[in-house]
Structure formats: structure tokens, C-alpha cells
């Protein structure tokens, strides 16, 4: 076996299990049970928390969405955290009849700090809340949301992550490509894990915590992806996170791709932070506890986003094909990479079917090359900036 064969076979052995596992999760998702009735003995009291930093352009939509939930109005309150705001976010929210918590702390900036501050305040109120829900300021929420959360709490769940998806914007390549990624990562894969009774990670938007959980394990996550980090902290403390696919939050992504770059850079840099901090911990815990669930978390941490992974597979396939044409590698290696590419494509289409993707989403595949080019540019810019420690605000469209 020559050097090119050794290199490409080694890389295949590394990436093939990651692609294959995602395909298996998508097949399992086909058989997931989706509830349609949410009967409960009683209506719990909820605090809906909306962290906001200079969100005057969109905060009204989110509040209207929350006030229109199909749930008794006296059983939930809405809190907007006006965090270090210099615009009209607080006054707009207050005019719509919700409670505004204004926070000014130039030193400890970021969503994680804002959430911890608000949780401490709300848990200390005389009003008793059974659970606290976090919804981003750029979101619309399904009308059944609190019904579903109440149902899952009845079943004994302590922490629940709902479906976290993207509002459609047909014809917009950046939003529609992001929508595909959210469908696969935030709906299809968790649905497959639900069948296996594994853990669900937190996604930041649409998180529900039983109040006792936030008291027993206070929010101490300050990284760029604080939601993902707190979810890992909960798992290390033995608290399972359930997935409720029946309830959904829809995030509104910036129409202009340039306005999404700061958000995407924060996600990518934050993910690398979390990988460095927690990957070895979960690998060690999975071995120590002989835990399949912890090993699954480890696999999820090291698995690149689907677009990145398929880009690596297709580039490798083309490279192996070129080497095969000139006789540098054997046919078996070309067949292996070809099979892996087919498995990745199958995962995509099975996942789209499971998620009930619409025609516009399939049409957006034509824009995939543009999206890949843009994402590579975002990666380059993110790594040029290096480590960022502040809550970087996503630029909103005019």
C-alpha cells in the first residue's frame, strides 16, 4: 500500500463512522413517535424569558407571538431582558404589556450573563413559576408551545429542548441553506436520538427548565455558545435533556448574508471553544461509566456540520478519482469513497423527508455552491479575528 492509499484510507476510517451514524439517526427518525394530544391534569405556571440586546426592530413580533399562545393567560408571564440596550427595546417591550428587566453591566456582557442575572431575579420572586423558558428575541413560536411543555413536564421531564428551526425565505440562498442545516441538526438528528433514548443538547432558543433545575445547577456558562455549554454541564450533573419535536421556535435570519456573518462567526468560534473544553471529558466519562449516552455526546461534539463534512467527502472522492485515473490508488479505495458520498446524500434526502421539507427548500440546493463559498469566507474571517469574548450582536436588516 503506497502513501496516497494510506492517507486516504486513514481519513476514510475517521470520517466514515460520523457520516454513517448520522444516516442511521435519520433512518431511526422515520419511526419516531410524534404526539398529537397534550392532555395534562393541571396548567403549570411559566416564565417566558426573552434576552434582547438592541432589538427594537424585531422585539414586537416576538412579543406578539408569545402573547398569542394557546394557554391560559394567567398561567404565564413574559420577561424581556433589555441587556445593555442603547435603543428603544425596553420602552417598546414595556408598551406591549410585558415585564422588562433592564440590565447594565459593560464588564460582563453576553447572553450567558444576562440569563443568569434574570434567572436569579425571577426565581426570587414571590410568584411561583414551575418552569422557565428561553426564547430568542428574533423568534416566532408555535401556538401549542406551552401545552407541549406542560405535557412533557407531566411526563417527568426536567429540561426540554423544542424544535429550533428557521423561518422560510424562499429564494434567499443564505437563509434557505441555513434552514436545511437547522432541519437536519435541530430536528432530524434529535428525533433519531429520541428513539434511542439518548440525550438532546441545548440549542439556545426554545429551552425549558424546571425551576428546581436552575436552583440546583445554576447557570454558569459564559462561552460564546453558552447554551451548548450549559447543556453539557447539565448532562455531567446527571440531568437528562428531552426533545419535544411537537413544539417549535422559528428564528428570523438576516436577509442580507453579510448581516449573518457575525452570528455565524460566533457559532463557529464558540463550537471550537466547547470542543476544546468538553470533548475529552465526555470521552473519559463514557469509558468510566460505560455510557452510550455520553459517548453519543462525544460523537456529536466532534462531528462537523453536514455541509462541511460533505464538502470534505466530495473533495476526497474527486482527489481519489484523479489518483485512480493515473494508477496511484486501487479501485477499492475509489469504491469506498463513492459509497460514503452516496450514504451522505442518502442521509440528506431521508432527513428532508422526515422533516417534511417543502419544494422551495429542495430548490435552494441550486444555491449550495454559493453558500459553501460564503461559509468558507466566514471561517477565514472568524479565525482571523481569533477569540471573541463578548456577546456579538447579529446585525438586523433595515
Phi and psi in degrees as a GROMACS rama.xvg file:
@    title "Ramachandran Plot"
@    xaxis  label "Phi"
@    yaxis  label "Psi"
@TYPE xy
-85.3192  176.85  UNK-2
-61.8057  -47.9764  UNK-3
-57.4331  -39.5632  UNK-4
-65.3521  -40.9842  UNK-5
-63.3787  -44.7652  UNK-6
-64.1483  -48.6931  UNK-7
-73.0633  -30.2636  UNK-8
-70.279  -39.1603  UNK-9
-63.403  -44.7407  UNK-10
-64.4354  -37.7855  UNK-11
-60.9086  -44.1454  UNK-12
-62.7576  -30.6762  UNK-13
-76.1132  -45.8125  UNK-14
-90.6259  -26.9493  UNK-15
-59.3382  -43.6273  UNK-16
-62.0087  -32.5776  UNK-17
-68.4083  -43.4329  UNK-18
-67.4509  -45.1873  UNK-19
-62.215  -38.3816  UNK-20
-66.6607  -39.5193  UNK-21
-64.4797  -38.1941  UNK-22
-63.0223  -41.8388  UNK-23
-62.3821  -41.5818  UNK-24
-62.4922  -37.8408  UNK-25
-67.5758  -36.2675  UNK-26
-66.7615  -40.3866  UNK-27
-64.7655  -34.8209  UNK-28
-62.8499  -24.1304  UNK-29
-61.2036  -27.7823  UNK-30
-105.656  12.5857  UNK-31
-70.6414  145.404  UNK-32
-88.3195  124.848  UNK-33
-111.013  122.096  UNK-34
-76.1233  145.523  UNK-35
-120.392  -14.6071  UNK-36
-122.537  138.709  UNK-37
-129.729  61.2483  UNK-38
-75.3553  135.403  UNK-39
-136.622  154.238  UNK-40
-72.6894  -29.7379  UNK-41
-150.272  160.096  UNK-42
-96.772  116.978  UNK-43
-76.919  163.027  UNK-44
-95.4698  130.753  UNK-45
-120.551  145.272  UNK-46
-110.203  119.47  UNK-47
-98.9722  116.849  UNK-48
-107.737  128.019  UNK-49
-120.52  100.002  UNK-50
-72.0449  131.593  UNK-51
-143.007  132.593  UNK-52
-127.969  104.975  UNK-53
53.2752  61.8413  UNK-54
-117.175  35.7392  UNK-55
-62.9686  -22.7795  UNK-56
-73.9271  -25.6355  UNK-57
-129.884  -8.17621  UNK-58
-62.4899  -31.5818  UNK-59
-63.4589  -42.451  UNK-60
-57.958  -45.0823  UNK-61
-64.1151  -43.5989  UNK-62
-64.6297  -42.7903  UNK-63
-59.5097  -40.0994  UNK-64
-62.6907  -41.4897  UNK-65
-72.2028  -34.455  UNK-66
-75.1459  -14.0975  UNK-67
-98.0236  15.9392  UNK-68
-68.9947  146.78  UNK-69
-82.4326  84.1192  UNK-70
-167.261  146.187  UNK-71
-54.0423  126.476  UNK-72
-63.823  -27.515  UNK-73
-82.5605  3.42502  UNK-74
-106.721  8.37394  UNK-75
-152.802  146.479  UNK-76
-123.639  149.944  UNK-77
-110.774  129.072  UNK-78
-119.829  124.253  UNK-79
-104.058  122.726  UNK-80
-88.6642  105.912  UNK-81
-84.7694  91.8189  UNK-82
-93.985  110.164  UNK-83
52.5921  40.5265  UNK-84
-80.7942  142.662  UNK-85
-122.081  11.793  UNK-86
-119.275  -155.322  UNK-87
-97.1889  20.8534  UNK-88
-55.4393  -48.9713  UNK-89
-64.1074  -47.3587  UNK-90
-67.1425  -37.8101  UNK-91
-63.1271  -47.3207  UNK-92
-63.0803  -42.1075  UNK-93
-64.9253  -36.3424  UNK-94
-67.434  -19.3948  UNK-95
-93.5727  7.66177  UNK-96
87.4716  15.2028  UNK-97
-103.151  164.42  UNK-98
-81.7239  128.629  UNK-99
-109.027  126.689  UNK-100
-106.891  107.443  UNK-101
-91.714  127.112  UNK-102
-124.944  130.783  UNK-103
-128.116  111.96  UNK-104
-153.189  87.5201  UNK-105
-61.8176  -23.3229  UNK-106
-78.4357  -54.742  UNK-107
-96.6545  82.9644  UNK-108
-98.18  145.782  UNK-109
134.584  156.732  UNK-110
-61.3551  -38.6415  UNK-111
-59.9712  -46.3626  UNK-112
-64.3097  -39.9284  UNK-113
-64.424  -42.4545  UNK-114
-65.1101  -45.2532  UNK-115
-60.8532  -43.191  UNK-116
-61.1017  -44.9585  UNK-117
-69.6678  -41.1091  UNK-118
-59.422  -43.6804  UNK-119
-61.1984  -40.6703  UNK-120
-65.7495  -49.6935  UNK-121
-66.2394  -40.8884  UNK-122
-67.9623  -19.3254  UNK-123
-91.0025  -5.86179  UNK-124
-67.3479  156.319  UNK-125
-68.3368  -33.9054  UNK-126
-62.377  136.403  UNK-127
-98.2346  119.508  UNK-128
-108.514  129.481  UNK-129
-73.9758  -30.7984  UNK-130
-152.76  156.24  UNK-131
-120.636  133.963  UNK-132
-118.188  138.9  UNK-133
-111.018  126.314  UNK-134
-129.34  130.414  UNK-135
-67.4087  156.281  UNK-136
-72.7646  -9.53128  UNK-137
-108.288  31.8306  UNK-138
-123.229  153.47  UNK-139
-112.921  150.032  UNK-140
-127.644  140.356  UNK-141
-65.0274  143.332  UNK-142
-61.3545  -24.4706  UNK-143
-88.4019  8.78603  UNK-144
-54.9389  -52.4159  UNK-145
-72.1382  -30.8237  UNK-146
-58.4144  -45.3867  UNK-147
-66.6902  -45.0928  UNK-148
-62.8866  -41.0788  UNK-149
-60.8166  -40.2982  UNK-150
-63.557  -45.1474  UNK-151
-69.1101  -36.3619  UNK-152
-64.6589  -36.4422  UNK-153
-59.7514  -36.1936  UNK-154
-77.0176  -6.78459  UNK-155
106.451  3.89273  UNK-156
-67.4821  143.749  UNK-157
-105.329  -35.43  UNK-158
-134.287  133.332  UNK-159
-132.736  132.488  UNK-160
-111.217  126.313  UNK-161
-85.6688  176.658  UNK-162
-63.9789  131.292  UNK-163
-118.831  99.2205  UNK-164
-120.589  -175.439  UNK-165
-118.568  137.372  UNK-166
-64.0513  133.42  UNK-167
-63.6895  147.607  UNK-168
-146.194  73.9958  UNK-169
-51.8053  133.078  UNK-170
93.3972  -14.8722  UNK-171
-93.9183  110.629  UNK-172
-64.3283  -38.5276  UNK-173
-71.629  -41.491  UNK-174
-70.0293  -44.2656  UNK-175
-68.2356  -35.5401  UNK-176
-67.6278  -39.512  UNK-177
-64.5913  -37.1473  UNK-178
-61.3255  -38.8808  UNK-179
-61.6372  -46.7029  UNK-180
-60.1688  -41.7703  UNK-181
-66.0013  -40.6086  UNK-182
-59.549  -45.8852  UNK-183
-71.6644  -44.4276  UNK-184
-82.7808  -36.0094  UNK-185
-102.524  -4.57483  UNK-186
-128.588  -55.8734  UNK-187
-68.5474  -52.0458  UNK-188
-63.1904  -45.091  UNK-189
-61.3531  -33.1554  UNK-190
-65.1524  -40.8535  UNK-191
-64.6314  -41.0742  UNK-192
-65.4727  -32.9331  UNK-193
-62.5232  -38.9819  UNK-194
-61.8671  -36.4057  UNK-195
-86.1378  -0.169564  UNK-196
60.4983  40.7856  UNK-197
-97.2629  178.763  UNK-198
-79.9371  151.284  UNK-199
-109.571  136.97  UNK-200
-81.7331  162.301  UNK-201
-83.3924  146.228  UNK-202
-114.206  -1.79755  UNK-203
93.6941  -40.4902  UNK-204
-111.186  127.853  UNK-205
81.3766  39.1435  UNK-206
-100.427  137.678  UNK-207
-124.063  127.244  UNK-208
-121.804  127.953  UNK-209
-61.8183  137.91  UNK-210
-56.0111  -37.1741  UNK-211
-60.7447  -31.7639  UNK-212
-64.9996  -45.2576  UNK-213
-68.3715  -24.0487  UNK-214
-78.6237  -40.6684  UNK-215
-75.973  -37.6549  UNK-216
-126.385  82.6677  UNK-217
-57.948  151.382  UNK-218
-66.6424  109.944  UNK-219
-129.025  50.7456  UNK-220
-120.808  118.867  UNK-221
-123.161  8.2586  UNK-222
-73.9686  177.811  UNK-223
-65.578  -29.5719  UNK-224
-114.356  69.3351  UNK-225
-62.4868  -30.3351  UNK-226
-65.4755  -48.9519  UNK-227
-59.6065  -41.5748  UNK-228
-64.5299  -45.3555  UNK-229
-64.5657  -34.9645  UNK-230
-60.6677  -41.0148  UNK-231
-67.4257  -37.5001  UNK-232
-61.9187  -42.303  UNK-233
-61.3115  -44.7364  UNK-234
-62.6934  -40.5809  UNK-235
-66.2095  -22.0463  UNK-236
-94.0445  11.2848  UNK-237
79.3525  18.128  UNK-238
-104.805  116.577  UNK-239
-78.252  145.402  UNK-240
-108.81  122.191  UNK-241
-93.1977  160.329  UNK-242
-114.397  128.054  UNK-243
-114.969  89.7282  UNK-244
-68.304  -16.6617  UNK-245
-74.6888  -18.9936  UNK-246
-111.218  143.72  UNK-247
-138.895  140.146  UNK-248
-110.791  136.314  UNK-249
-112.418  114.271  UNK-250
-84.0145  142.31  UNK-251
-95.2534  110.838  UNK-252
-85.5903  151.184  UNK-253
-59.7713  136.156  UNK-254
-67.432  -40.0205  UNK-255
-82.9582  124.294  UNK-256
-58.3659  -33.9179  UNK-257
-64.0621  -29.2829  UNK-258
-75.6316  -16.0707  UNK-259
-90.948  -7.77716  UNK-260
-65.0849  -40.3737  UNK-261
-64.2427  -40.0942  UNK-262
-63.9189  -47.7591  UNK-263
-65.9874  -37.7414  UNK-264
-61.5845  -42.0574  UNK-265
-63.3781  -41.5814  UNK-266
-60.1649  -46.7406  UNK-267
-69.0884  -44.9278  UNK-268
-65.6802  -39.9285  UNK-269
-64.4512  -38.4813  UNK-270
-62.4783  -40.9665  UNK-271
-64.3044  -38.345  UNK-272
-57.4877  -48.0175  UNK-273
-65.8379  -40.0085  UNK-274
-59.1981  -44.8098  UNK-275
-65.5719  -36.8535  UNK-276
-80.6861  -32.9255  UNK-277
-123.598  -12.6708  UNK-278
-59.8788  -51.6667  UNK-279
-65.5063  -32.3119  UNK-280
-61.3768  -46.1179  UNK-281
-73.3085  -32.4414  UNK-282
-65.1554  -43.9298  UNK-283
-65.2921  -42.3832  UNK-284
-66.9259  -36.2052  UNK-285
-64.6028  -35.5963  UNK-286
-74.2066  -43.5754  UNK-287
-64.4315  -42.0267  UNK-288
-96.0795  -0.570834  UNK-289
51.4644  47.4365  UNK-290
-103.857  116.399  UNK-291
-64.9883  -38.3373  UNK-292
-62.1087  -42.3615  UNK-293
-69.3746  -36.6649  UNK-294
-65.9111  -35.5613  UNK-295
-62.2587  -40.264  UNK-296
-63.2165  -42.142  UNK-297
-58.3118  -45.4903  UNK-298
-62.1946  -41.9376  UNK-299
-63.4801  -37.5641  UNK-300
-66.0277  -38.866  UNK-301
-89.1418  -6.57532  UNK-302
-81.1347  121.562  UNK-303
-67.1745  160.981  UNK-304
-54.5744  150.877  UNK-305
-55.3728  -45.8168  UNK-306
-60.757  -44.0598  UNK-307
-61.1422  -44.46  UNK-308
-65.9234  -44.2485  UNK-309
-68.4943  -30.9223  UNK-310
-63.2031  -42.9168  UNK-311
-63.6169  -39.386  UNK-312
-66.3898  -46.4264  UNK-313
-69.0038  -38.6118  UNK-314
-64.3806  -41.6896  UNK-315
-64.1619  -41.2016  UNK-316
-61.1843  -44.6261  UNK-317
-64.0134  -40.4011  UNK-318
-64.732  -43.5423  UNK-319
-65.2174  -38.6356  UNK-320
-61.8507  -43.3402  UNK-321
-62.8094  -43.4207  UNK-322
-64.927  -35.8405  UNK-323
-66.0422  -39.6949  UNK-324
-59.4326  -34.5202  UNK-325
-96.2841  8.22881  UNK-326
79.0309  18.6104  UNK-327
-86.0836  -20.2003  UNK-328
-133.098  157.166  UNK-329
-81.0226  161.247  UNK-330
-61.6673  -33.4942  UNK-331
-58.7497  -34.929  UNK-332
-69.8073  -39.7059  UNK-333
-62.8971  -40.63  UNK-334
-65.7847  -38.7229  UNK-335
-61.9609  -47.7679  UNK-336
-69.2374  -34.476  UNK-337
-63.9197  -41.8672  UNK-338
-64.2763  -40.5635  UNK-339
-64.408  -39.8381  UNK-340
-62.1134  -40.9419  UNK-341
-65.304  -38.3062  UNK-342
-64.7614  -41.1491  UNK-343
-63.1042  -42.5729  UNK-344
-65.4639  -39.9331  UNK-345
-62.826  -40.7955  UNK-346
-58.5602  -42.9912  UNK-347
-61.4046  -49.7532  UNK-348
-72.7002  -35.1188  UNK-349
-64.1894  -43.4849  UNK-350
-61.5322  -42.2424  UNK-351
-63.0975  -37.1488  UNK-352
-67.4185  -45.7028  UNK-353
-58.6865  -41.6035  UNK-354
-80.2203  -4.94275  UNK-355
65.3099  43.1483  UNK-356
-60.6273  143.056  UNK-357
-88.0102  171.793  UNK-358
-61.2025  -37.7843  UNK-359
-61.3128  -34.0828  UNK-360
-69.7431  -37.5595  UNK-361
-66.9684  -37.7614  UNK-362
-63.0566  -30.7547  UNK-363
-66.7822  -12.9995  UNK-364
-60.4979  -25.4848  UNK-365
-63.8228  -24.3429  UNK-366
-93.6616  3.83758  UNK-367
-57.5077  -42.0436  UNK-368
-58.2672  -39.4798  UNK-369
-65.1521  -41.8419  UNK-370
-63.874  -41.7173  UNK-371
-62.966  -44.1221  UNK-372
-60.5473  -44.1333  UNK-373
-63.4656  -40.7883  UNK-374
-67.7205  -38.4025  UNK-375
-60.9523  -40.349  UNK-376
-63.5148  -40.3765  UNK-377
-62.0728  -43.368  UNK-378
-59.0669  -46.0677  UNK-379
-61.5087  -46.6673  UNK-380
-64.5127  -38.1542  UNK-381
-63.7521  -44.2567  UNK-382
-73.5742  -24.3111  UNK-383
-67.4323  -39.6529  UNK-384
-68.268  -33.9057  UNK-385
78.1106  -155.955  UNK-386
-69.7275  129.426  UNK-387
-115.018  138.575  UNK-388
-112.102  -7.71219  UNK-389
-95.6067  160.025  UNK-390
-72.9127  98.6697  UNK-391
-79.6893  118.217  UNK-392
-73.8903  136.968  UNK-393
-75.5685  126.779  UNK-394
-67.298  130.527  UNK-395
-93.535  152.785  UNK-396
-71.9845  152.388  UNK-397
